[in-house]
Amino acid sequence: MIEQPTEITLHQQSRELEIAFADGSRYRMSYEFLRVHSPSAEVRGHGPGQEVLQTGKQNVKVLGIEPVGNYAMKIIFDDGHDSGLYTWEYIQHLGQHRDALWQAYLYKLVELGGSREAGPNQTIAEAPKSCGR
């Protein structure tokens, strides 16, 4: 059973969200990391191969967070994005795999010619995954 967090802190100076759970786990994730890993359909698509690589999010800020029932929170970013529901289970997954997920994101940026810095091209559709045909 995934427990609700016992503490959520927005560190505006360092642009990080810190979240603690009753089991003693505590995660600190940058706003950029949370934004590019948003669970929204806008980022993840509606199925495999429809993901949209988020670029230009290095300086994104969090304006606030809102609880969603007892199972999630909505993060409101200053770029207008607020449609992803971050379940406690998903937040724990992000926290536990932060380093690997971040490295995969940076690799994908290089591979597709994206940038973490804001610019005219804010999103890049990822190439469909090969079906092995």
N, C-alpha and C positions, 0 to 999 in steps of 0.2 A: 504494500500500500504506500502510495506517495503521500507524504505529509505536506501540510501547508508550511510556508516559511515562518520562521519566528522573528525575522528581521529583514527589512529591505531598506537599503540606503543608497541614495543617488549622490555620488561624489562629483559635483558639477565642475570643480577645478580640474580634476584629472579625467573627467568624462568617463566615469566607470560606475557600474551598478554593482553593489555588493549585496549578496543574499545569503542568509543562514537558515538552516533547517534544524529541527529538533534532534536529529541523529548526530549532530555535531559538524556536518558538512557545511562548508562556507565557500562561496565562489565569488570571484571578482572578475567582471567581464566589461570590456570597453563598450561604449555606446556604438562605435563603428562595428565591432564584432556582432553585437546583438542586431543591428540594422541589416547587415549583409546576410545574416542567418535568420531573418524574419520567417516565421512559419506561414506567412500570408500567401495566398494564391498568386498575388502580384509578383512575388519573388520565386516561389517554388513551382508555379504553374499548376495546371490541373492534372498532371500526370507525368510519368517519366519522359525526359527529353524536352520538357517545356520550361525548364528552369531559366530564370533571367539573372545573369551575373550583375550584381549591384556594383557600380563604380562611383567614384567621387564622393564617398561617404566618410572620408578621413576625419572631417571636422564636424560631423553631425552631432547635434545635441539632443538631449531628452528634455522635453518640456514638462512631462509628468507621467505618472503611471496610474492606472485605474484597475481596481479589482474586478474580476469577472467570476461571479459565484465564489465557490470555495476551491476552485481548481485551476485558476489562471489569472493572468494580468494582461492588460493592454498597455503597450508602451507608446507614448505619443512623441514622435520625433519632430524636430524643427523643419524637416524637409517636407512635412505634410503627411508622412506615412504614419498610419495608426490602425491598420486593418489586421495585423497579426495578433493572434491570441497565444501568448506564451504560457502554456500549461506548466505546472510545477514539474511534471515529469520531463518536459522538453527543456526547461531551464536546467534541471539537473544533468540531463544529457549534454547540453552545451558546456556546462561547467566541467564535467568529467572528461570531455574530449576536446576542450578548448584549444590546446596547442596543435593537435592534429588537424582539427577543422580549420584553424587559422592558416596553417601551412598549405593546406589544400586550396584554400581561397586565394592565397598569394600566388600559388603556382598557376591557378586558373586565370588570374589577372594577367600574368606574363604571357601565358599560352594564347589568350584571346586579345592581347594588346590593350588591356584596360589599365586604368590608373586609380589609385586611392584618392587622388586629388580631384577637387571639383573641376568640371570642365563642361564643354557643350554636349558631350556624349555621356549621359548618366547611366545608361544600362546597355548591356550586351546580351543578346539571346545566345545561350550556349548551343553548341552544335549537338544535334541528336546523337544519342548513344548508339553505337553499332549493334546490330542485331545478330552479327556473326554469319551473315549470308554471303 
